[in-house]
Every structure is written in structure tokens, then in C-alpha cells.
Amino acid sequence: MVMKMQQDRENSNLETLRPEADRREDAARREDDRKEEAARRAEERRDKAAQREEEQKEREIERAGCDRQHSQLLLALFGGRSQLSAHPAI
């Protein structure tokens, strides 16, 4: 009889502690999820920044090519000297 009462008390204590343990597990799981989401977002930001940097480099290369073509065209049209200026063409 005493053993049964002691066992019932222990079971009652376990039942009381279980919801608290569940809450702690849920909180830990939510914290892990939050950290994973933050890491995923940070990776996305790094990827987007790298993509923007690559696009910027491509635009600079394209712009340099256009500038070079423009300079060659000016040289071909004006024979190395600009008619708008006394200074030599680019």
C-alpha cells in the first residue's frame, strides 16, 4: 500500500514535470528553428551580394568595351584629332 502511494506520487510528479519538459523542448526546438532560419537568410543575403557584385563587374567590363569602341570610332572618324577640340582625341 505504501509502495503504491509512493508510486502514485512519483507518477503525479512526472506528469506535472512532463508539460514543463515539453515546453522546454518546444522552446529549444523553436530556438534551433530560429537559428536555422537566420543562417538561411544570411546565406541568401551573401548570395545576393555576390550576384550583385558579379553583375556590377559584368557592367563595368561591358562599359569598358563600349568606351574602347567609342574611342576607336573617334580615332577612325577624326584621324586621331578631335575637330571639337585642339587636343588629340582619346
DSSP file (Angstrom, degrees, kcal/mol; ACC not computed):
  #  RESIDUE AA STRUCTURE BP1 BP2  ACC     N-H-->O    O-->H-N    N-H-->O    O-->H-N    TCO  KAPPA ALPHA  PHI   PSI    X-CA   Y-CA   Z-CA
    1    1 A M     >        0   0    0      0, 0.0     4,-2.1     0, 0.0     5,-0.2   0.000 360.0 360.0 360.0 -45.6    0.0    0.0    0.0
    2    2 A V  H  >  +     0   0    0      1,-0.2     4,-2.5     2,-0.2     5,-0.2   0.903 360.0  51.7 -64.3 -40.2    2.8    2.4    0.9
    3    3 A M  H  > S+     0   0    0      1,-0.2     4,-2.8     2,-0.2    -1,-0.2   0.903 108.3  51.5 -62.2 -41.0    4.6    1.5   -2.3
    4    4 A K  H  > S+     0   0    0      2,-0.2     4,-2.6     1,-0.2    -1,-0.2   0.916 110.9  47.4 -63.9 -42.0    1.5    2.1   -4.3
    5    5 A M  H  X S+     0   0    0     -4,-2.1     4,-2.4     2,-0.2    -2,-0.2   0.902 113.0  48.8 -65.5 -40.8    1.1    5.6   -2.8
    6    6 A Q  H  X S+     0   0    0     -4,-2.5     4,-2.4     2,-0.2    -2,-0.2   0.919 112.3  48.6 -65.3 -42.0    4.7    6.4   -3.3
    7    7 A Q  H  X S+     0   0    0     -4,-2.8     4,-2.7     2,-0.2    -2,-0.2   0.907 110.9  50.7 -63.7 -42.1    4.5    5.2   -7.0
    8    8 A D  H  X S+     0   0    0     -4,-2.6     4,-2.5     2,-0.2    -1,-0.2   0.901 110.1  50.1 -61.8 -41.1    1.3    7.3   -7.5
    9    9 A R  H  X S+     0   0    0     -4,-2.4     4,-2.6     2,-0.2    -2,-0.2   0.922 111.2  48.3 -63.6 -43.6    3.1   10.3   -6.1
   10   10 A E  H  X S+     0   0    0     -4,-2.4     4,-2.6     2,-0.2    -2,-0.2   0.912 112.1  49.3 -63.3 -42.4    6.1    9.8   -8.4
   11   11 A N  H  X S+     0   0    0     -4,-2.7     4,-2.6     2,-0.2    -1,-0.2   0.906 110.6  50.6 -62.7 -41.2    3.8    9.4  -11.4
   12   12 A S  H  X S+     0   0    0     -4,-2.5     4,-2.1     2,-0.2    -2,-0.2   0.919 110.7  48.9 -62.6 -43.3    2.0   12.6  -10.4
   13   13 A N  H  X S+     0   0    0     -4,-2.6     4,-2.5     2,-0.2    -2,-0.2   0.907 111.2  50.0 -62.5 -41.3    5.2   14.4  -10.2
   14   14 A L  H  X S+     0   0    0     -4,-2.6     4,-2.3     1,-0.2    -2,-0.2   0.903 109.8  50.7 -63.9 -40.6    6.3   13.1  -13.6
   15   15 A E  H  < S+     0   0    0     -4,-2.6    -1,-0.2     2,-0.2    -2,-0.2   0.874 111.9  47.9 -64.8 -36.2    3.0   14.2  -15.1
   16   16 A T  H  X S+     0   0    0     -4,-2.1     4,-0.7     1,-0.2    -2,-0.2   0.899 115.6  44.2 -69.5 -40.7    3.5   17.6  -13.6
   17   17 A L  H  X S+     0   0    0     -4,-2.5     4,-2.6     1,-0.2     5,-0.2   0.795 100.0  71.9 -74.9 -28.2    7.1   17.8  -14.8
   18   18 A R  H  X S+     0   0    0     -4,-2.3     4,-3.0     1,-0.2     5,-0.2   0.920  95.5  48.8 -59.5 -48.9    6.3   16.5  -18.3
   19   19 A P  H  > S+     0   0    0      0, 0.0     4,-2.6     0, 0.0    -1,-0.2   0.898 112.6  50.2 -58.9 -37.0    4.4   19.6  -19.6
   20   20 A E  H  X S+     0   0    0     -4,-0.7     4,-2.4     2,-0.2    -2,-0.2   0.919 111.4  47.8 -65.5 -41.6    7.3   21.7  -18.4
   21   21 A A  H  X S+     0   0    0     -4,-2.6     4,-2.7     2,-0.2    -1,-0.2   0.902 111.1  51.7 -63.9 -40.3    9.8   19.4  -20.1
   22   22 A D  H  X S+     0   0    0     -4,-3.0     4,-3.0    -5,-0.2    -2,-0.2   0.915 109.1  50.3 -61.6 -42.2    7.7   19.6  -23.3
   23   23 A R  H  X S+     0   0    0     -4,-2.6     4,-2.7    -5,-0.2    -2,-0.2   0.912 111.3  48.4 -62.8 -41.5    7.7   23.4  -23.1
   24   24 A R  H  X S+     0   0    0     -4,-2.4     4,-2.7     2,-0.2    -2,-0.2   0.918 112.5  48.3 -64.7 -42.2   11.4   23.4  -22.7
   25   25 A E  H  X S+     0   0    0     -4,-2.7     4,-2.8     2,-0.2    -2,-0.2   0.923 112.6  48.8 -62.6 -43.7   11.8   21.0  -25.7
   26   26 A D  H  X S+     0   0    0     -4,-3.0     4,-2.9     2,-0.2    -2,-0.2   0.918 112.1  48.6 -61.5 -43.2    9.5   23.2  -27.7
   27   27 A A  H  X S+     0   0    0     -4,-2.7     4,-2.4     2,-0.2    -2,-0.2   0.912 112.6  47.9 -64.2 -41.8   11.4   26.3  -26.8
   28   28 A A  H  X S+     0   0    0     -4,-2.7     4,-2.4     2,-0.2    -2,-0.2   0.905 112.6  49.3 -64.8 -40.7   14.7   24.7  -27.7
   29   29 A R  H  X S+     0   0    0     -4,-2.8     4,-2.7     2,-0.2    -2,-0.2   0.915 111.3  49.0 -64.1 -43.4   13.2   23.5  -31.0
   30   30 A R  H  X S+     0   0    0     -4,-2.9     4,-2.7     2,-0.2    -2,-0.2   0.901 110.8  50.9 -63.0 -39.9   11.9   27.0  -31.8
   31   31 A E  H  X S+     0   0    0     -4,-2.4     4,-2.4     2,-0.2    -2,-0.2   0.910 110.9  48.3 -63.9 -42.1   15.3   28.4  -30.9
   32   32 A D  H  X S+     0   0    0     -4,-2.4     4,-2.6     2,-0.2    -2,-0.2   0.921 112.2  49.3 -62.8 -43.2   17.0   25.9  -33.2
   33   33 A D  H  X S+     0   0    0     -4,-2.7     4,-2.6     1,-0.2    -2,-0.2   0.908 110.6  50.6 -61.4 -41.8   14.5   26.7  -36.0
   34   34 A R  H  X S+     0   0    0     -4,-2.7     4,-2.5     2,-0.2    -2,-0.2   0.916 111.2  48.0 -62.8 -43.1   15.1   30.4  -35.5
   35   35 A K  H  X S+     0   0    0     -4,-2.4     4,-2.4     2,-0.2    -2,-0.2   0.909 111.9  49.3 -64.8 -41.7   18.9   29.9  -35.7
   36   36 A E  H  X S+     0   0    0     -4,-2.6     4,-2.5     2,-0.2    -2,-0.2   0.916 112.0  48.7 -62.8 -42.7   18.5   27.8  -38.9
   37   37 A E  H  X S+     0   0    0     -4,-2.6     4,-2.6     2,-0.2    -2,-0.2   0.908 111.2  49.8 -64.0 -42.1   16.2   30.5  -40.4
   38   38 A A  H  X S+     0   0    0     -4,-2.5     4,-2.3     2,-0.2    -1,-0.2   0.902 111.8  48.4 -63.4 -40.7   18.7   33.2  -39.5
   39   39 A A  H  X S+     0   0    0     -4,-2.4     4,-2.3     2,-0.2    -2,-0.2   0.904 111.5  50.1 -65.7 -40.8   21.6   31.2  -41.1
   40   40 A R  H  X S+     0   0    0     -4,-2.5     4,-2.3     2,-0.2    -2,-0.2   0.921 112.0  47.3 -63.5 -43.7   19.5   30.6  -44.2
   41   41 A R  H  X S+     0   0    0     -4,-2.6     4,-2.5     2,-0.2    -2,-0.2   0.892 110.7  51.9 -65.5 -39.1   18.7   34.3  -44.6
   42   42 A A  H  X S+     0   0    0     -4,-2.3     4,-2.3     2,-0.2    -1,-0.2   0.904 110.2  49.2 -63.3 -40.5   22.3   35.3  -44.0
   43   43 A E  H  X S+     0   0    0     -4,-2.3     4,-2.6     2,-0.2    -2,-0.2   0.907 110.1  50.8 -65.0 -41.1   23.3   32.8  -46.7
   44   44 A E  H  X S+     0   0    0     -4,-2.3     4,-2.7     2,-0.2    -2,-0.2   0.908 110.0  50.2 -62.0 -41.5   20.7   34.3  -49.1
   45   45 A R  H  X S+     0   0    0     -4,-2.5     4,-2.5     2,-0.2    -2,-0.2   0.917 111.3  48.4 -63.4 -42.2   22.0   37.8  -48.4
   46   46 A R  H  X S+     0   0    0     -4,-2.3     4,-2.5     2,-0.2    -2,-0.2   0.915 112.1  49.4 -63.0 -42.0   25.6   36.7  -49.1
   47   47 A D  H  X S+     0   0    0     -4,-2.6     4,-2.4     2,-0.2    -2,-0.2   0.920 112.2  47.4 -63.0 -43.8   24.4   35.0  -52.3
   48   48 A K  H  X S+     0   0    0     -4,-2.7     4,-2.7     2,-0.2    -2,-0.2   0.902 112.0  50.2 -64.9 -40.5   22.5   38.1  -53.4
   49   49 A A  H  X S+     0   0    0     -4,-2.5     4,-2.4     2,-0.2    -2,-0.2   0.909 111.5  48.3 -63.9 -41.6   25.5   40.4  -52.6
   50   50 A A  H  X S+     0   0    0     -4,-2.5     4,-2.3     2,-0.2    -2,-0.2   0.893 111.8  50.0 -65.1 -39.1   27.8   38.1  -54.6
   51   51 A Q  H  X S+     0   0    0     -4,-2.4     4,-2.6     2,-0.2    -2,-0.2   0.917 110.9  48.5 -65.5 -43.3   25.4   38.2  -57.5
   52   52 A R  H  X S+     0   0    0     -4,-2.7     4,-2.4     2,-0.2    -2,-0.2   0.905 111.5  50.4 -62.9 -40.4   25.1   42.0  -57.4
   53   53 A E  H  X S+     0   0    0     -4,-2.4     4,-2.3     2,-0.2    -2,-0.2   0.913 111.1  48.5 -63.7 -42.4   28.9   42.2  -57.3
   54   54 A E  H  X S+     0   0    0     -4,-2.3     4,-2.3     2,-0.2    -2,-0.2   0.915 111.7  49.3 -63.9 -42.9   29.2   39.9  -60.3
   55   55 A E  H  X S+     0   0    0     -4,-2.6     4,-2.4     1,-0.2    -2,-0.2   0.893 109.8  52.1 -63.3 -39.4   26.6   41.9  -62.2
   56   56 A Q  H  X S+     0   0    0     -4,-2.4     4,-2.4     2,-0.2    -2,-0.2   0.918 109.4  49.3 -62.2 -44.0   28.5   45.1  -61.4
   57   57 A K  H  X S+     0   0    0     -4,-2.3     4,-2.4     1,-0.2    -2,-0.2   0.911 110.4  50.8 -61.7 -42.3   31.7   43.6  -62.7
   58   58 A E  H  X S+     0   0    0     -4,-2.3     4,-2.6     1,-0.2    -2,-0.2   0.910 110.3  49.2 -62.1 -42.2   30.0   42.5  -65.9
   59   59 A R  H  X S+     0   0    0     -4,-2.4     4,-3.0     2,-0.2    -2,-0.2   0.904 110.6  50.6 -63.9 -40.3   28.5   46.0  -66.4
   60   60 A E  H  X S+     0   0    0     -4,-2.4     4,-2.5     2,-0.2    -2,-0.2   0.906 111.4  47.8 -64.0 -41.2   32.0   47.5  -65.9
   61   61 A I  H  X S+     0   0    0     -4,-2.4     4,-2.1     2,-0.2    -2,-0.2   0.927 114.0  47.1 -63.7 -44.5   33.5   45.2  -68.5
   62   62 A E  H  X S+     0   0    0     -4,-2.6     4,-2.3     1,-0.2    -2,-0.2   0.914 112.5  49.7 -62.7 -42.9   30.7   46.0  -70.9
   63   63 A R  H  X S+     0   0    0     -4,-3.0     4,-2.7     1,-0.2    -2,-0.2   0.900 109.5  51.3 -63.4 -41.1   31.1   49.7  -70.3
   64   64 A A  H  X S+     0   0    0     -4,-2.5     4,-2.3     1,-0.2    -1,-0.2   0.893 109.5  50.9 -63.4 -39.0   34.9   49.5  -70.8
   65   65 A G  H  X S+     0   0    0     -4,-2.1     4,-2.4     2,-0.2    -2,-0.2   0.907 111.0  47.9 -64.2 -41.6   34.2   47.7  -74.1
   66   66 A C  H  X S+     0   0    0     -4,-2.3     4,-2.6     2,-0.2    -2,-0.2   0.906 111.3  50.8 -65.4 -41.5   31.8   50.4  -75.2
   67   67 A D  H  X S+     0   0    0     -4,-2.7     4,-2.5     2,-0.2    -2,-0.2   0.908 110.8  49.1 -61.8 -41.6   34.3   53.1  -74.2
   68   68 A R  H  X S+     0   0    0     -4,-2.3     4,-2.4     2,-0.2    -2,-0.2   0.921 112.0  48.0 -64.4 -44.0   37.0   51.3  -76.2
   69   69 A Q  H  X S+     0   0    0     -4,-2.4     4,-2.4     1,-0.2    -2,-0.2   0.906 111.5  51.1 -62.7 -40.6   34.8   51.0  -79.3
   70   70 A H  H  X S+     0   0    0     -4,-2.6     4,-2.5     2,-0.2    -2,-0.2   0.917 110.2  49.1 -62.9 -43.5   33.8   54.7  -78.9
   71   71 A S  H  X S+     0   0    0     -4,-2.5     4,-2.4     1,-0.2    -2,-0.2   0.911 111.4  49.2 -62.7 -42.7   37.5   55.7  -78.8
   72   72 A Q  H  X S+     0   0    0     -4,-2.4     4,-2.3     1,-0.2    -1,-0.2   0.889 110.6  51.0 -64.6 -38.5   38.3   53.6  -81.8
   73   73 A L  H  X S+     0   0    0     -4,-2.4     4,-2.7     2,-0.2     5,-0.2   0.918 109.9  49.5 -64.8 -43.7   35.3   55.2  -83.7
   74   74 A L  H  X S+     0   0    0     -4,-2.5     4,-2.8     1,-0.2     6,-0.4   0.913 111.3  49.5 -61.4 -42.4   36.5   58.7  -82.8
   75   75 A L  H  X>S+     0   0    0     -4,-2.4     4,-1.0     1,-0.2     5,-0.6   0.910 113.2  46.7 -62.9 -41.3   40.0   57.9  -84.0
   76   76 A A  H  <5S+     0   0    0     -4,-2.3    -2,-0.2     2,-0.2    -1,-0.2   0.899 117.0  43.3 -68.1 -40.2   38.7   56.5  -87.2
   77   77 A L  H  <5S+     0   0    0     -4,-2.7    -2,-0.2     1,-0.2    -1,-0.2   0.897 126.1  28.8 -73.3 -40.9   36.3   59.4  -87.8
   78   78 A F  H ><5S-     0   0    0     -4,-2.8     3,-1.6    -5,-0.2    -1,-0.2   0.296 102.2-118.1-110.1   9.7   38.7   62.3  -86.9
   79   79 A G  T 3<5S-     0   0    0     -4,-1.0    -3,-0.2     1,-0.3    -4,-0.2   0.827  77.2 -48.6  62.3  33.4   42.0   60.8  -87.8
   80   80 A G  T 3 <S+     0   0    0     -5,-0.6     9,-1.5    -6,-0.4     2,-0.4   0.345 125.9  84.0  91.4  -9.1   43.4   60.9  -84.3
   81   81 A R  B <  S-A   88   0A   0     -3,-1.6     2,-0.3     7,-0.2    -1,-0.1  -0.992  73.9-129.0-130.4 136.8   42.4   64.6  -83.6
   82   82 A S        -     0   0    0      5,-0.9     3,-0.4    -2,-0.4    -7,-0.0  -0.636   5.2-150.7 -81.4 137.1   39.0   65.8  -82.5
   83   83 A Q  S    S+     0   0    0     -2,-0.3    -1,-0.1     1,-0.2     3,-0.1   0.621  96.5  59.9 -81.1 -12.4   37.6   68.6  -84.5
   84   84 A L  S    S+     0   0    0      1,-0.1     2,-0.3     3,-0.1    -1,-0.2   0.641 113.7  30.5 -86.5 -15.0   35.8   69.9  -81.4
   85   85 A S        -     0   0    0     -3,-0.4    -3,-0.1     2,-0.2    -1,-0.1  -0.972  69.4-130.7-143.7 153.1   39.0   70.5  -79.5
   86   86 A A  S    S+     0   0    0     -2,-0.3     3,-0.1    -5,-0.1    -1,-0.1   0.605  86.3  91.4 -78.0 -10.9   42.6   71.4  -80.2
   87   87 A H  S    S-     0   0    0      1,-0.1    -5,-0.9    -6,-0.0    -2,-0.2  -0.539  91.3 -94.9 -84.7 151.0   43.6   68.4  -78.0
   88   88 A P  B     -A   81   0A   0      0, 0.0    -7,-0.2     0, 0.0    -1,-0.1  -0.263  47.1-101.7 -61.2 150.0   44.2   65.0  -79.5
   89   89 A A              0   0    0     -9,-1.5   -18,-0.0     1,-0.1   -14,-0.0  -0.220 360.0 360.0 -67.4 164.1   41.3   62.6  -79.4
   90   90 A I              0   0    0     -3,-0.1    -1,-0.1    -9,-0.0   -19,-0.1   0.507 360.0 360.0 -58.5 360.0   41.3   59.9  -76.7
